[in-house]
Amino acid sequence: MTLHTYELAAVMAAARYVVTAAPGDVPDAARDQLGEVLRDYDAKLRRLAAPTGRAQPGRSRPLA
């Protein structure tokens, strides 16, 4: 299976929407699970970015 970065970005954006502004018909358990997935994803993304000296998510420093 191939997953392009823009596809992953779209999936993560949708997950963030559900966690932060979820419609009332989304069960709390589903939002909690998506929140855990997002926290893990963000932590791993920061860990991947840190050793190379590249900018971490949320920072405006340009890539090397």
N, CA, C and O of each residue as an XYZ file, in Angstrom:
256
protein
N       0.839     -1.174      0.000
C       0.000      0.000      0.000
C       0.882      1.236      0.000
O       1.870      1.307      0.732
N       0.527      2.185     -0.807
C       1.252      3.448     -0.864
C       0.365      4.548     -0.308
O      -0.799      4.679     -0.687
N       0.926      5.327      0.586
C       0.202      6.447      1.169
C       1.029      7.694      0.923
O       2.146      7.819      1.424
N       0.486      8.597      0.164
C       1.201      9.841     -0.127
C       1.046     10.805      1.041
O       0.095     10.714      1.818
N       1.987     11.722      1.152
C       1.977     12.649      2.284
C       0.707     13.489      2.313
O       0.177     13.763      3.390
N       0.216     13.898      1.164
C      -0.994     14.717      1.172
C      -2.214     13.897      1.591
O      -3.157     14.440      2.165
N      -2.202     12.618      1.313
C      -3.298     11.753      1.759
C      -3.259     11.584      3.279
O      -4.289     11.650      3.949
N      -2.064     11.368      3.805
C      -1.923     11.252      5.251
C      -2.310     12.560      5.923
O      -2.961     12.551      6.968
N      -1.918     13.675      5.340
C      -2.278     14.980      5.903
C      -3.793     15.156      5.937
O      -4.330     15.691      6.907
N      -4.476     14.719      4.905
C      -5.936     14.829      4.868
C      -6.574     13.962      5.949
O      -7.527     14.384      6.604
N      -6.056     12.758      6.134
C      -6.590     11.862      7.168
C      -6.363     12.462      8.556
O      -7.260     12.438      9.399
N      -5.172     12.996      8.793
C      -4.874     13.567     10.101
C      -5.704     14.825     10.346
O      -6.150     15.060     11.469
N      -5.916     15.634      9.312
C      -6.756     16.828      9.462
C      -8.187     16.436      9.814
O      -8.820     17.072     10.657
N      -8.690     15.400      9.175
C     -10.044     14.929      9.487
C     -10.120     14.421     10.927
O     -11.098     14.676     11.628
N      -9.091     13.705     11.361
C      -9.070     13.208     12.736
C      -9.026     14.366     13.723
O      -9.707     14.332     14.747
N      -8.227     15.396     13.425
C      -8.158     16.568     14.306
C      -9.508     17.276     14.379
O      -9.914     17.741     15.444
N     -10.193     17.355     13.257
C     -11.521     17.975     13.255
C     -12.467     17.198     14.173
O     -13.195     17.794     14.967
N     -12.455     15.896     14.063
C     -13.353     15.081     14.890
C     -13.025     15.257     16.365
O     -13.932     15.328     17.195
N     -11.744     15.329     16.700
C     -11.346     15.452     18.104
C     -11.688     16.837     18.657
O     -12.146     16.951     19.794
N     -11.470     17.890     17.866
C     -11.638     19.247     18.390
C     -13.037     19.817     18.195
O     -13.496     20.605     19.021
N     -13.716     19.442     17.136
C     -15.022     20.033     16.839
C     -16.011     18.961     16.398
O     -16.791     19.164     15.466
N     -15.971     17.850     17.060
C     -16.770     16.697     16.637
C     -18.265     16.978     16.728
O     -18.742     17.595     17.681
N     -18.976     16.520     15.738
C     -20.431     16.588     15.824
C     -20.920     15.738     16.997
O     -20.226     14.824     17.441
N     -22.099     16.039     17.487
C     -22.636     15.354     18.652
C     -22.853     13.869     18.468
O     -22.950     13.133     19.450
N     -22.932     13.407     17.217
C     -23.202     11.991     17.004
C     -21.949     11.119     17.035
O     -22.037      9.905     16.847
N     -20.784     11.724     17.271
C     -19.544     10.951     17.391
C     -19.384     10.551     18.855
O     -19.331     11.422     19.723
N     -19.308      9.268     19.143
C     -19.185      8.818     20.541
C     -17.906      9.333     21.207
O     -16.868      9.478     20.561
N     -18.001      9.601     22.492
C     -16.839     10.078     23.242
C     -15.670      9.102     23.148
O     -14.517      9.523     23.050
N     -15.958      7.805     23.178
C     -14.891      6.801     23.100
C     -14.127      6.917     21.783
O     -12.907      6.756     21.761
N     -14.828      7.193     20.696
C     -14.172      7.343     19.387
C     -13.284      8.576     19.375
O     -12.168      8.538     18.856
N     -13.779      9.676     19.950
C     -12.956     10.894     20.021
C     -11.726     10.667     20.878
O     -10.639     11.137     20.543
N     -11.888      9.947     21.989
C     -10.745      9.656     22.858
C      -9.701      8.822     22.133
O      -8.504      9.090     22.244
N     -10.144      7.820     21.396
C      -9.200      6.966     20.654
C      -8.480      7.759     19.569
O      -7.272      7.608     19.389
N      -9.212      8.599     18.850
C      -8.561      9.435     17.833
C      -7.576     10.407     18.470
O      -6.519     10.689     17.905
N      -7.925     10.914     19.645
C      -7.003     11.801     20.354
C      -5.702     11.097     20.702
O      -4.627     11.689     20.605
N      -5.796      9.833     21.109
C      -4.589      9.051     21.408
C      -3.753      8.843     20.150
O      -2.528      8.963     20.187
N      -4.409      8.534     19.045
C      -3.697      8.347     17.778
C      -2.977      9.637     17.387
O      -1.821      9.594     16.967
N      -3.645     10.775     17.519
C      -3.033     12.056     17.167
C      -1.858     12.393     18.078
O      -0.835     12.892     17.608
N      -1.992     12.126     19.374
C      -0.879     12.380     20.292
C       0.330     11.520     19.937
O       1.461     12.006     19.935
N       0.095     10.253     19.639
C       1.192      9.360     19.239
C       1.823      9.822     17.930
O       3.047      9.847     17.800
N       0.988     10.186     16.965
C       1.475     10.652     15.662
C       2.335     11.908     15.837
O       3.430     11.996     15.282
N       1.838     12.870     16.607
C       2.589     14.107     16.821
C       3.918     13.845     17.523
O       4.936     14.437     17.166
N       3.911     12.965     18.514
C       5.145     12.646     19.239
C       6.168     11.982     18.319
O       7.351     12.318     18.359
N       5.719     11.053     17.501
C       6.647     10.382     16.592
C       7.145     11.337     15.505
O       8.298     11.254     15.084
N       6.291     12.226     15.060
C       6.698     13.209     14.062
C       7.768     14.138     14.625
O       8.739     14.460     13.940
N       7.589     14.570     15.880
C       8.613     15.415     16.517
C       9.919     14.649     16.674
O      10.995     15.206     16.459
N       9.829     13.362     17.052
C      11.036     12.559     17.230
C      11.764     12.367     15.903
O      12.994     12.404     15.863
N      11.023     12.164     14.826
C      11.646     12.011     13.507
C      12.298     13.297     13.046
O      13.345     13.266     12.400
N      11.694     14.423     13.368
C      12.216     15.707     12.910
C      13.424     16.165     13.711
O      14.305     16.824     13.159
N      13.488     15.839     14.980
C      14.522     16.378     15.862
C      15.944     15.971     15.487
O      16.798     16.856     15.424
N      16.268     14.697     15.233
C      17.668     14.326     14.999
C      18.268     14.929     13.734
O      19.488     15.070     13.650
N      17.470     15.278     12.775
C      18.003     15.795     11.516
C      18.242     17.286     11.547
O      18.849     17.838     10.629
N      17.770     17.950     12.597
C      17.913     19.391     12.674
C      16.831     20.120     11.906
O      16.873     21.345     11.788
N      15.875     19.394     11.390
C      14.783     20.047     10.665
C      13.795     20.661     11.638
O      13.756     20.309     12.817
N      13.011     21.569     11.134
C      12.022     22.244     11.974
C      11.008     21.243     12.508
O      10.597     20.319     11.806
N      10.621     21.437     13.731
C       9.605     20.591     14.335
C       8.234     21.157     14.008
O       8.106     22.358     13.774
N       7.207     20.318     13.986
C       5.860     20.810     13.686
C       5.472     21.958     14.604
O       5.710     21.917     15.811
N       4.879     22.966     14.019
C       4.447     24.113     14.807
C       5.489     25.197     14.924
O       5.232     26.233     15.536
N       6.645     24.988     14.361
C       7.702     25.999     14.417
C       7.922     26.585     13.032
O       7.686     25.925     12.020
N       8.374     27.828     12.999
C       8.494     28.494     11.707
C       9.900     28.453     11.133
O      10.153     29.058     10.091
N      10.816     27.759     11.781
C      12.190     27.677     11.288
C      12.210     26.926      9.957
O      11.593     25.867      9.851
N      12.904     27.445      8.937
C      12.930     26.761      7.634
C      13.707     25.460      7.705
O      14.566     25.282      8.567
N      13.397     24.553      6.790
C      14.113     23.281      6.702
C      15.533     23.524      6.241
O      15.799     24.452      5.478
N      16.447     22.681      6.709
C      17.864     22.821      6.341
C      18.085     22.343      4.917
O      19.211     22.379      4.421
